[in-house]
Amino acid sequence: MQPLSQVAGDSLATLPDAVDPLALSLNENPFTPLPTVRSALIAATGSVNRYPEFLPESLRRLIAGHIGVAEDQVVVGPGATGVAMQLLHAVTAPGDRIAMAAPTFDGYPIFARMARLQPIMVPLDEHGCHDLDALAEAAADAKVVVLCRPHNPTGTVESAPAVERFLAAVPSDTIVLLDEAYIEFVAPAFRLDGLSLIQRYPNVLVLRTFSKAYGLAGLRIGYGFGSAELTALLWRMQLPFGMDCTGLVAVAASYDAERELRRRIRVITAQRRYLRMRLRAMGVYVTEGHANFVYLPPARKPWREVFDPAGLRVRHYTDGGVRITVGDRISTRAVLAAVAEWR
Ligand SMILES: Cc1ncc(COP(=O)(O)O)c(C=O)c1O
């Protein structure tokens, strides 16, 4: 079996160890912020006596320039969570329906409740993938339909042609929230061309976040992009002075450090491959995931009995499945040791 250092390719030695390596339930980035990002943040604290911009125009300009869309096609918010809520406030009324997979990212059922929407839950298929025909059918009765790609908790991605067929099947007055919170962990060959999609489907909002690959979960910065007519509806929901002044600084410093960030992403995806390979070698079924976590369906022995004694905080599901964030070397070793003990 190849050691992790070979699978990772890059030198693992230069990366900081995670603080709290057993915290593997929220799909955070295990690595502490880049020194340049941290310095920029410290410098920014010198002016927190001042309000940030009334509306986060500079942040949206920066992001728009980076991803290559017009400024008015971008909205920002406190995490992808904030942007998703802006969307629901902008386009739904209490009692409307929202269609989503079951299970899905824990946030979506909560957001639906907060916006007083009726959720239509569409079970995943036996491979942990969306049942896109059923989801499109549910979307016909809904104001909003959510498609997470990669999906949380399974990490699966549907093929580009399958997504295209899905989008074509969804009525044009249903808004599609295409959640790409984990896109940076997806190999380029599996990514969608979001820019082309939003041109052809004005009802699609692509949702992204700086919480995962960029490692800025504590700062709460997310964004969405879509047709200017759709983003205008969300921009109207932008809370005045709602984004603090550190977000702009952290995003600018992160964009300047893209090379280093990409290296960290490579290390995480290499660890994902390694973890999956070792788990499979121990006879554990692991879903083919594309994000910074692995998903294990229910097994003979409850996963709680495997991971709790090892002090591993992972996300357990009611059906017995478990989602484990890919952390650093220490986390990976701890997960493998817990499973090895059980085998
Ligand atoms: C699929 C998905 N979407 C959105 C989010 C929310 O991210 P944020 O921290 O930007 O609010 C998460 C967080 O785990 C997620 O898994």
The ligand as an SDF file (V2000), in Angstrom:
LIG
                    3D

 16 16  0  0  0  0  0  0  0  0999 V2000
  -23.6780   21.8990    0.3720 C   0  0  0  0  0  0  0  0  0  0  0  0
  -23.4330   23.0640    1.2800 C   0  0  0  0  0  0  0  0  0  0  0  0
  -23.9190   24.2560    0.9450 N   0  0  0  0  0  0  0  0  0  0  0  0
  -23.7330   25.3220    1.7180 C   0  0  0  0  0  0  0  0  0  0  0  0
  -23.0390   25.2370    2.9040 C   0  0  0  0  0  0  0  0  0  0  0  0
  -22.9290   26.4580    3.7630 C   0  0  0  0  0  0  0  0  0  0  0  0
  -21.6770   27.0400    3.6840 O   0  0  0  0  0  0  0  0  0  0  0  0
  -21.3650   28.4360    4.3510 P   0  0  0  0  0  0  0  0  0  0  0  0
  -20.3720   28.1970    5.4090 O   0  0  0  0  0  0  0  0  0  0  0  0
  -20.7860   29.2480    3.2310 O   0  0  0  0  0  0  0  0  0  0  0  0
  -22.6160   29.0370    4.8500 O   0  0  0  0  0  0  0  0  0  0  0  0
  -22.5270   24.0080    3.3170 C   0  0  0  0  0  0  0  0  0  0  0  0
  -21.8030   23.8890    4.5790 C   0  0  0  0  0  0  0  0  0  0  0  0
  -21.4530   22.8400    5.0560 O   0  0  0  0  0  0  0  0  0  0  0  0
  -22.7340   22.8910    2.4790 C   0  0  0  0  0  0  0  0  0  0  0  0
  -22.2990   21.6660    2.8170 O   0  0  0  0  0  0  0  0  0  0  0  0
  1  2  1  0
  2  3  1  0
  2 15  2  0
  3  4  2  0
  4  5  1  0
  5  6  1  0
  5 12  2  0
  6  7  1  0
  7  8  1  0
  8  9  2  0
  8 10  1  0
  8 11  1  0
 12 13  1  0
 12 15  1  0
 13 14  2  0
 15 16  1  0
M  END
$$$$
